[in-house]
């Protein structure tokens, strides 16, 4: 099974840009990006549970190199 990137993220001097299909889809200032990060960290357990329930095969994401 081939993995395809759906989104790419780029941290710049102006904040965070999220690209989809090679085109900029979203831009966040540094402050907005930090708020988004906080929200995602708060919801991490729920998001992992939902991803596990929706996936036909287990997916494990390892944040450590």
C-alpha positions in Angstrom: 0.0 0.0 0.0 1.4 3.3 -1.0 1.3 6.3 1.4 0.3 9.6 -0.1 0.7 12.9 1.6 -2.6 14.7 1.8 -1.3 17.8 3.5 2.1 19.4 3.9 3.0 21.8 6.7 5.5 24.6 6.5 6.7 26.7 9.4 7.8 30.1 8.1 8.8 33.5 9.6 5.1 34.4 9.2 3.6 31.4 11.0 2.3 28.1 9.8 1.1 27.3 6.3 -0.8 24.1 5.4 -0.9 23.0 1.8 -3.2 20.6 0.1 -2.5 19.4 -3.5 0.4 21.8 -3.6 -1.7 24.9 -3.0 -1.9 26.8 0.2 -5.1 25.8 2.0 -4.6 27.5 5.4 -2.4 30.1 7.1 -2.0 30.5 10.8 -0.1 33.2 12.6 2.4 31.9 15.2 -0.2 32.7 18.0 -3.0 31.0 16.1 -0.8 28.0 15.4 0.0 27.7 19.1 -3.7 27.8 20.0 -4.4 25.1 17.4 -1.5 23.0 18.9 -3.0 23.4 22.4 -6.4 22.3 21.2 -5.0 19.3 19.4 -2.9 18.2 22.4 -6.0 18.5 24.6 -8.0 16.3 22.2 -5.2 13.9 21.4 -6.7 10.9 23.3 -10.1 11.4 21.6 -8.6 11.8 18.2 -6.5 8.7 18.5 -9.6 6.7 19.6 -11.6 8.0 16.7 -8.8 7.2 14.2 -8.5 3.6 15.7 -12.2 3.1 15.4 -12.4 4.4 11.8 -9.4 2.4 10.6 -9.7 -1.1 9.2 -6.1 -1.8 10.2 -4.4 -0.5 13.3 -2.3 2.7 12.8 0.4 3.6 15.2 2.0 7.1 14.9 5.4 7.3 16.6 6.6 10.8 17.4 10.0 9.7 18.4 12.8 9.4 15.7 
